[in-house]
Amino acid sequence: MTIQWRSETVGSLLRPPELVEARRRHAAGELGPAEFKRTEDAAVQAAVGLQEKAGLDVIADGEMRRDSWLSPFAEGFTGLERSGGLAMPWRQDSGAEVPASSRRPVVVSRLGRRQSPVTHEEWVFLRGQTTRAAKVTMPGAEMAAAMYDDKLSRPAYPTRDDYHAHVVELLRWEVSELVRLGCRYIQFDSPQYGALTDPANRELFRQLGSDPDELIDAGIEMDNAIIDGFDGVTFGLHICRGNSMSRHYAAGSYEPLTRIFTRGRFDRFLLEYDDERSGGFEPLREVPGDRVVVLGLITTKTPELEDADVLRARIDEAARFVPLDRLALSPQCGFASVLAGNRITPAEQAAKLALVSEVANKVWG
């Protein structure tokens, strides 16, 4: 097995101030769609340039066209009540809990697509901006599955299985169109899996009538159904523990999720490993021999730049469970999973991206 890509981002990058302002003005009706798109395009071009300058093997568009990493699903469909679902408590880096300021979307009527998926627009523009490998990120099926409510969603979908089948149909079509348009690397973002590493979150879901392990099993089945049969396409799965304005909502080892490694059909697992909240590398022993683990060792949550020698030592530690030739390197998550971004400056972001490439080159050449 030849591995071409040793360094990449997870997806989102800090939005430039002019884009944030343009989005506000566009929403207020003060900026026309053509001018707004020019501002978005310029932000994507700058994001591509930033990653190329850093020396990364894989380029993303920085999610410049989104309010949130979840926008392709939460804003892409009718049938969702934007704030009627579960409120996940957030935590500061210190561990102090922050009251939830919003709720997740919940399904209240049958899903219908509002417009052509934003992922298609992202890809069509991105493919003309770089000669390097490029990828598109999209919310995974497990995140969509978590938007079903046993009471509120039943009028539209009598059972969870009915809803899951429709989600698979919708997302598989989106993937098929990306592939038709030439995309050969698609990454699913699934922090819902990461939430279920945390014992407190698992108990919260039990109290709401959902078995955590059944949620994981359903997610694996849905993800596999969506990505099955696309020869020549690399599929990645990113699992973190929440990432919003330098906060998180889960802590715990990947141990409860190891069957995702053994049963999931993803080619690359992009995993959060930037601090002690993530546990040890031991669960990686379950990753099959034909898959790649992208170690998210560099944090996007705090500005301090990691030491290259420490990173190399951690890669060596992970190599006790997954051979070095099946490892790669990235930040632990995006720099701006939501529009506001993490508490880090553009210069600090650039330094961390360059460090990803620098360490990857020293380790793998």
KENUFI-186219 format. One record per residue (C-alpha): residue in three letters; x, y, z. Coordinates in Angstrom, 3 decimals, padded with zeros to 6 digits. Each point is the difference from the previous one (the first is absolute). Example, Ala and Ser with C-alpha at 12.3 -4.5 7.8 and 13.67 -1.06 7.14 Angstrom:
# KENUFI-186219
(site 'ALA' (012.300 -004.500 007.800))
(site 'SER' (001.370 003.440 -000.660))
//
This chain:
# KENUFI-186219
(site 'MET' (000.000 000.000 000.000))
(site 'THR' (001.388 003.382 -001.075))
(site 'ILE' (-000.969 002.972 002.126))
(site 'GLN' (000.277 003.281 -001.830))
(site 'TRP' (-001.312 002.439 002.606))
(site 'ARG' (001.812 000.542 003.289))
(site 'SER' (-001.228 003.498 000.904))
(site 'GLU' (-003.354 001.761 -000.192))
(site 'THR' (-002.442 002.195 001.874))
(site 'VAL' (-003.232 -001.328 001.415))
(site 'GLY' (-001.996 002.583 -001.935))
(site 'SER' (-000.975 003.392 001.355))
(site 'LEU' (002.285 003.012 000.226))
(site 'LEU' (-000.460 003.372 001.667))
(site 'ARG' (-002.336 002.243 -002.007))
(site 'PRO' (001.565 003.342 -000.992))
(site 'PRO' (-001.755 003.050 001.506))
(site 'GLU' (-001.137 001.228 -003.413))
(site 'LEU' (-001.828 -003.283 -000.594))
(site 'VAL' (-001.699 000.113 003.402))
(site 'GLU' (-001.156 003.554 -000.725))
(site 'ALA' (-001.150 -000.916 -003.501))
(site 'ARG' (-002.033 -002.889 001.385))
(site 'ARG' (-001.666 002.336 002.486))
(site 'ARG' (-000.798 002.568 -002.676))
(site 'HIS' (-001.277 -002.656 -002.388))
(site 'ALA' (-002.336 -001.418 002.664))
(site 'ALA' (-001.262 003.519 000.706))
(site 'GLY' (-000.712 000.630 -003.666))
(site 'GLU' (002.740 002.632 -000.255))
(site 'LEU' (002.272 -001.970 -002.361))
(site 'GLY' (-001.049 -001.628 -003.251))
(site 'PRO' (000.665 -003.680 -000.756))
(site 'ALA' (002.580 000.662 -002.729))
(site 'GLU' (002.189 002.193 002.180))
(site 'PHE' (-000.405 -002.381 002.916))
(site 'LYS' (001.151 -002.914 -002.169))
(site 'ARG' (003.054 001.974 -001.102))
(site 'THR' (000.913 000.471 003.661))
(site 'GLU' (-000.491 -003.715 000.686))
(site 'ASP' (002.077 -000.941 -003.037))
(site 'ALA' (002.846 002.266 001.118))
(site 'ALA' (-000.080 -001.559 003.477))
(site 'VAL' (000.228 -003.500 -001.488))
(site 'GLN' (002.920 001.024 -002.208))
(site 'ALA' (001.808 001.396 003.050))
(site 'ALA' (-000.696 -003.225 001.921))
(site 'VAL' (001.437 -002.082 -002.832))
(site 'GLY' (003.073 002.223 -000.152))
(site 'LEU' (000.501 -000.309 003.755))
(site 'GLN' (-000.037 -003.807 -000.138))
(site 'GLU' (002.236 -000.186 -003.050))
(site 'LYS' (002.516 002.350 001.607))
(site 'ALA' (-000.033 -002.188 003.109))
(site 'GLY' (000.864 -002.977 -002.227))
(site 'LEU' (-003.021 -002.196 000.731))
(site 'ASP' (-000.642 -003.024 -002.197))
(site 'VAL' (-003.803 000.400 -000.073))
(site 'ILE' (-001.857 003.275 -000.474))
(site 'ALA' (-003.467 000.941 001.317))
(site 'ASP' (-001.991 003.166 -000.660))
(site 'GLY' (-000.041 000.967 003.690))
(site 'GLU' (-003.818 -000.220 000.143))
(site 'MET' (-000.124 003.689 -000.910))
(site 'ARG' (-003.499 -000.332 -001.443))
(site 'ARG' (-001.496 -001.304 003.266))
(site 'ASP' (-001.197 001.463 003.277))
(site 'SER' (000.864 -003.318 001.646))
(site 'TRP' (001.487 -003.369 -000.857))
(site 'LEU' (-003.593 -001.296 000.351))
(site 'SER' (-001.491 002.458 -002.503))
(site 'PRO' (-000.186 -002.447 -002.947))
(site 'PHE' (-002.572 -002.018 001.954))
(site 'ALA' (-001.545 002.458 002.470))
(site 'GLU' (-000.532 002.690 -002.641))
(site 'GLY' (-000.197 -002.197 -003.067))
(site 'PHE' (-003.347 -001.632 000.733))
(site 'THR' (-003.541 000.955 000.844))
(site 'GLY' (-001.659 -002.045 002.729))
(site 'LEU' (002.333 000.978 002.824))
(site 'GLU' (-000.822 002.125 003.008))
(site 'ARG' (003.289 001.833 000.372))
(site 'SER' (000.035 000.128 003.812))
(site 'GLY' (-002.457 -002.615 001.181))
(site 'GLY' (002.358 -002.853 000.858))
(site 'LEU' (002.526 -000.992 002.612))
(site 'ALA' (002.047 002.657 001.796))
(site 'MET' (003.513 -001.354 000.476))
(site 'PRO' (001.897 001.685 002.864))
(site 'TRP' (003.345 001.470 -001.056))
(site 'ARG' (003.167 000.084 002.075))
(site 'GLN' (002.932 002.359 000.110))
(site 'ASP' (003.551 -001.278 -000.390))
(site 'SER' (000.202 000.027 003.808))
(site 'GLY' (-002.932 -002.415 000.142))
(site 'ALA' (-002.436 002.590 001.365))
(site 'GLU' (-003.468 -000.514 -001.467))
(site 'VAL' (-001.583 002.720 -002.129))
(site 'PRO' (-003.817 000.035 -000.217))
(site 'ALA' (-001.199 -000.914 -003.474))
(site 'SER' (-000.922 003.152 -001.921))
(site 'SER' (-001.853 -001.869 -002.744))
(site 'ARG' (-001.598 -003.307 -000.819))
(site 'ARG' (000.646 -002.387 -002.827))
(site 'PRO' (-002.408 -000.175 -002.943))
(site 'VAL' (-002.752 -002.602 000.211))
(site 'VAL' (-002.051 -001.628 -002.759))
(site 'VAL' (-003.656 001.098 000.069))
(site 'SER' (-001.125 -000.741 -003.576))
(site 'ARG' (001.245 -001.992 -002.944))
(site 'LEU' (003.367 001.250 -001.238))
(site 'GLY' (000.156 001.859 -003.274))
(site 'ARG' (003.020 001.616 -001.628))
(site 'ARG' (-000.114 003.793 -000.111))
(site 'GLN' (002.472 000.399 -002.846))
(site 'SER' (003.042 -001.586 -001.573))
(site 'PRO' (002.328 -001.123 002.811))
(site 'VAL' (002.643 002.515 001.098))
(site 'THR' (002.544 -002.824 -000.193))
(site 'HIS' (-000.457 -000.063 -003.787))
(site 'GLU' (000.633 003.725 -000.306))
(site 'GLU' (003.024 -000.343 002.276))
(site 'TRP' (001.495 -002.783 -002.084))
(site 'VAL' (-000.633 001.517 -003.427))
(site 'PHE' (001.825 003.168 001.024))
(site 'LEU' (002.761 -001.735 001.984))
(site 'ARG' (000.976 -002.381 -002.795))
(site 'GLY' (001.072 002.960 -002.124))
(site 'GLN' (002.111 001.622 002.721))
(site 'THR' (002.705 -002.604 000.646))
(site 'THR' (001.926 -002.747 -001.741))
(site 'ARG' (000.444 -001.899 003.257))
(site 'ALA' (-002.342 -002.651 001.340))
(site 'ALA' (-003.156 001.636 001.349))
(site 'LYS' (-002.892 -001.128 002.144))
(site 'VAL' (-003.529 000.935 000.984))
(site 'THR' (-001.313 -000.323 003.549))
(site 'MET' (-003.619 -000.724 000.920))
(site 'PRO' (-001.949 -000.981 003.134))
(site 'GLY' (-000.130 -003.768 000.427))
(site 'ALA' (-003.126 -002.110 000.274))
(site 'GLU' (000.440 -000.524 003.730))
(site 'MET' (-000.404 003.733 000.573))
(site 'ALA' (-003.155 000.037 -002.103))
(site 'ALA' (-001.311 -003.046 001.857))
(site 'ALA' (000.269 001.871 003.297))
(site 'MET' (-002.602 002.513 -001.237))
(site 'TYR' (-002.843 -002.516 000.331))
(site 'ASP' (-002.263 000.500 003.022))
(site 'ASP' (-002.284 -002.826 001.118))
(site 'LYS' (-002.923 002.406 000.427))
(site 'LEU' (000.558 002.948 -002.337))
(site 'SER' (001.198 -002.010 -003.003))
(site 'ARG' (-002.562 -002.823 -000.047))
(site 'PRO' (-002.653 001.830 -002.067))
(site 'ALA' (002.526 000.197 -002.858))
(site 'TYR' (001.851 -003.280 000.581))
(site 'PRO' (-001.901 -002.605 002.087))
(site 'THR' (003.250 -001.768 000.909))
(site 'ARG' (003.660 000.873 000.243))
(site 'ASP' (000.691 -002.525 -002.735))
(site 'ASP' (-002.308 001.909 -002.363))
(site 'TYR' (001.916 003.182 000.691))
(site 'HIS' (003.405 -001.665 -000.275))
(site 'ALA' (-000.916 -001.489 -003.388))
(site 'HIS' (-000.961 003.432 -001.321))
(site 'VAL' (003.215 001.579 001.314))
(site 'VAL' (002.024 -002.690 -001.776))
(site 'GLU' (-001.879 000.672 -003.240))
(site 'LEU' (000.566 003.767 000.219))
(site 'LEU' (003.677 -000.112 000.987))
(site 'ARG' (000.880 -002.782 -002.433))
(site 'TRP' (-001.383 002.138 -002.843))
(site 'GLU' (002.118 002.944 001.228))
(site 'VAL' (003.110 -002.189 000.027))
(site 'SER' (-000.777 -001.432 -003.436))
(site 'GLU' (-000.246 003.497 -001.467))
(site 'LEU' (003.320 001.017 001.576))
(site 'VAL' (001.592 -003.063 -001.548))
(site 'ARG' (-001.598 000.786 -003.369))
(site 'LEU' (001.504 003.488 000.225))
(site 'GLY' (003.458 -001.476 000.503))
(site 'CYS' (000.463 000.029 003.781))
(site 'ARG' (002.165 -002.908 001.145))
(site 'TYR' (000.365 000.710 003.723))
(site 'ILE' (-003.092 000.505 002.171))
(site 'GLN' (000.200 000.375 003.769))
(site 'PHE' (-002.930 -000.636 002.343))
(site 'ASP' (000.037 002.039 003.221))
(site 'SER' (-001.591 -001.885 002.896))
(site 'PRO' (000.526 001.598 003.422))
(site 'GLN' (-003.161 -001.826 001.070))
(site 'TYR' (002.151 -003.133 000.159))
(site 'GLY' (002.509 001.945 002.088))
(site 'ALA' (-002.754 001.107 002.391))
(site 'LEU' (-000.635 -003.659 000.750))
(site 'THR' (003.528 -000.504 001.344))
(site 'ASP' (-001.076 002.014 003.062))
(site 'PRO' (-001.735 -001.925 002.837))
(site 'ALA' (-002.073 003.061 000.983))
(site 'ASN' (-001.259 000.463 -003.546))
(site 'ARG' (-000.803 -003.676 -000.332))
(site 'GLU' (-002.173 000.251 003.100))
(site 'LEU' (-001.683 003.123 -001.386))
(site 'PHE' (-001.010 -001.877 -003.130))
(site 'ARG' (-001.303 -002.911 002.084))
(site 'GLN' (-002.194 002.410 001.949))
(site 'LEU' (-001.409 001.242 -003.302))
(site 'GLY' (-000.896 -003.536 -001.042))
(site 'SER' (002.938 -000.749 -002.319))
(site 'ASP' (002.480 -002.809 000.543))
(site 'PRO' (003.510 001.383 -000.742))
(site 'ASP' (001.275 -003.223 -001.510))
(site 'GLU' (-003.056 -000.342 -002.208))
(site 'LEU' (000.658 003.540 -001.251))
(site 'ILE' (003.566 -000.974 -000.888))
(site 'ASP' (-001.142 -003.162 -001.786))
(site 'ALA' (-002.637 001.913 -001.960))
(site 'GLY' (002.577 002.599 -001.014))
(site 'ILE' (002.413 -002.653 -001.280))
(site 'GLU' (-002.730 -001.644 -002.053))
(site 'MET' (-001.129 003.331 -001.483))
(site 'ASP' (003.507 001.235 -000.790))
(site 'ASN' (000.874 -003.277 -001.702))
(site 'ALA' (-003.164 000.103 -002.100))
(site 'ILE' (000.781 003.546 -001.136))
(site 'ILE' (003.600 -000.603 -001.071))
(site 'ASP' (-000.281 -003.540 -001.353))
(site 'GLY' (000.945 -000.656 -003.605))
(site 'PHE' (001.869 003.172 -000.974))
(site 'ASP' (003.187 -001.487 -001.414))
(site 'GLY' (003.033 002.260 -000.088))
(site 'VAL' (-001.381 002.398 002.612))
(site 'THR' (001.677 000.487 003.378))
(site 'PHE' (-002.382 000.404 002.918))
(site 'GLY' (001.156 001.448 003.303))
(site 'LEU' (-001.779 000.073 003.353))
(site 'HIS' (000.819 002.766 002.465))
(site 'ILE' (-000.906 -000.620 003.651))
(site 'CYS' (000.559 002.693 002.618))
(site 'ARG' (-001.590 000.941 003.313))
(site 'GLY' (-001.564 003.321 -000.909))
(site 'ASN' (001.690 003.151 -001.235))
(site 'SER' (-001.622 003.418 000.317))
(site 'MET' (001.770 003.195 001.025))
(site 'SER' (002.749 -002.077 001.674))
(site 'ARG' (-002.531 -002.044 001.977))
(site 'HIS' (-000.818 -003.716 -000.002))
(site 'TYR' (-002.897 -002.173 001.171))
(site 'ALA' (001.591 -003.381 000.587))
(site 'ALA' (003.009 -001.716 001.522))
(site 'GLY' (000.858 -003.655 -000.154))
(site 'SER' (001.971 -002.745 -001.707))
(site 'TYR' (-000.875 -001.243 -003.474))
(site 'GLU' (-000.480 -003.445 001.551))
(site 'PRO' (-003.840 000.047 -000.260))
(site 'LEU' (000.330 000.734 -003.718))
(site 'THR' (002.433 -002.696 -001.133))
(site 'ARG' (-002.669 -001.833 -001.981))
(site 'ILE' (-000.135 003.052 -002.258))
(site 'PHE' (003.583 -000.880 -000.945))
(site 'THR' (-000.716 -003.686 -000.572))
(site 'ARG' (-003.406 000.280 -001.686))
(site 'GLY' (000.132 003.411 -001.665))
(site 'ARG' (001.125 000.124 -003.630))
(site 'PHE' (001.853 003.300 000.201))
(site 'ASP' (003.522 000.161 -001.402))
(site 'ARG' (001.308 002.671 002.386))
(site 'PHE' (-000.883 000.685 003.637))
(site 'LEU' (000.793 003.583 001.051))
(site 'LEU' (000.110 -000.135 003.783))
(site 'GLU' (000.324 002.572 002.776))
(site 'TYR' (003.097 -000.614 002.132))
(site 'ASP' (001.171 003.444 001.107))
(site 'ASP' (-000.311 -000.416 003.776))
(site 'GLU' (-000.861 -002.376 002.835))
(site 'ARG' (-003.743 000.279 -000.706))
(site 'SER' (000.483 -002.364 -002.913))
(site 'GLY' (001.465 -002.893 001.958))
(site 'GLY' (002.847 -002.174 -001.223))
(site 'PHE' (000.848 -001.533 -003.357))
(site 'GLU' (-000.913 -003.537 001.121))
(site 'PRO' (-003.380 -000.080 -001.862))
(site 'LEU' (001.909 000.399 -003.270))
(site 'ARG' (001.034 -003.634 000.269))
(site 'GLU' (-003.420 -000.819 -001.508))
(site 'VAL' (000.547 001.984 -003.214))
(site 'PRO' (000.199 -002.445 -002.945))
(site 'GLY' (003.269 -000.333 -001.864))
(site 'ASP' (-001.213 001.714 -003.169))
(site 'ARG' (-001.127 003.270 001.669))
(site 'VAL' (001.813 003.233 000.844))
(site 'VAL' (-000.176 001.841 003.328))
(site 'VAL' (000.484 003.761 -000.207))
(site 'LEU' (001.193 001.083 003.438))
(site 'GLY' (-001.496 003.314 001.117))
(site 'LEU' (002.873 000.921 002.305))
(site 'ILE' (000.079 003.769 -000.544))
(site 'THR' (-002.745 001.901 001.785))
(site 'THR' (-002.114 002.677 -001.632))
(site 'LYS' (-001.451 001.073 003.340))
(site 'THR' (002.949 001.831 001.559))
(site 'PRO' (002.718 002.210 -001.517))
(site 'GLU' (003.096 -001.668 001.461))
(site 'LEU' (002.063 -001.641 -002.728))
(site 'GLU' (000.833 -003.628 000.643))
(site 'ASP' (003.597 -001.220 000.182))
(site 'ALA' (001.010 -001.952 -003.110))
(site 'ASP' (002.056 -002.509 001.998))
(site 'VAL' (-002.933 -000.711 002.315))
(site 'LEU' (-002.227 -000.577 -003.011))
(site 'ARG' (002.492 -002.432 -001.496))
(site 'ALA' (000.129 -001.879 003.295))
(site 'ARG' (-003.800 -000.267 000.066))
(site 'ILE' (-000.022 -001.295 -003.568))
(site 'ASP' (002.512 -002.662 001.052))
(site 'GLU' (-002.266 -000.896 002.917))
(site 'ALA' (-002.998 -000.388 -002.318))
(site 'ALA' (002.147 -002.159 -002.292))
(site 'ARG' (000.018 -002.658 002.732))
(site 'PHE' (-003.634 -000.669 -000.981))
(site 'VAL' (-000.130 001.035 -003.679))
(site 'PRO' (003.129 -000.354 -002.154))
(site 'LEU' (001.692 003.285 -000.828))
(site 'ASP' (-000.631 -000.450 -003.725))
(site 'ARG' (-003.774 000.112 000.675))
(site 'LEU' (000.062 003.235 001.992))
(site 'ALA' (-000.355 003.629 -001.046))
(site 'LEU' (-000.308 003.355 001.791))
(site 'SER' (-002.543 002.828 000.315))
(site 'PRO' (-001.386 002.463 002.538))
(site 'GLN' (-002.498 -001.573 002.399))
(site 'CYS' (-002.985 001.828 -001.534))
(site 'GLY' (-000.860 003.061 -002.043))
(site 'PHE' (001.099 003.478 000.987))
(site 'ALA' (-003.520 001.379 -000.424))
(site 'SER' (-002.683 -002.668 000.217))
(site 'VAL' (-002.377 002.924 000.468))
(site 'LEU' (000.199 003.473 -001.506))
(site 'ALA' (001.466 001.614 003.130))
(site 'GLY' (003.013 -002.320 -000.084))
(site 'ASN' (002.262 -001.224 002.762))
(site 'ARG' (001.957 002.356 002.248))
(site 'ILE' (003.050 000.106 -002.190))
(site 'THR' (001.431 002.567 -002.428))
(site 'PRO' (000.563 -000.437 -003.752))
(site 'ALA' (003.767 000.110 000.584))
(site 'GLU' (-000.247 -002.752 002.621))
(site 'GLN' (-002.176 -002.031 -002.354))
(site 'ALA' (002.596 000.343 -002.775))
(site 'ALA' (002.798 -001.092 002.349))
(site 'LYS' (-001.911 -003.113 001.020))
(site 'LEU' (-000.738 -000.958 -003.609))
(site 'ALA' (003.664 000.422 -000.873))
(site 'LEU' (000.916 -002.176 002.983))
(site 'VAL' (-002.253 -002.795 -001.281))
(site 'SER' (001.889 -000.013 -003.289))
(site 'GLU' (003.427 000.409 001.613))
(site 'VAL' (-000.425 -002.958 002.351))
(site 'ALA' (-001.605 -002.182 -002.669))
(site 'ASN' (002.920 000.636 -002.345))
(site 'LYS' (002.532 -000.861 002.696))
(site 'VAL' (-001.779 -003.203 000.979))
(site 'TRP' (-001.013 -001.333 -003.425))
(site 'GLY' (002.104 001.997 -002.433))
//
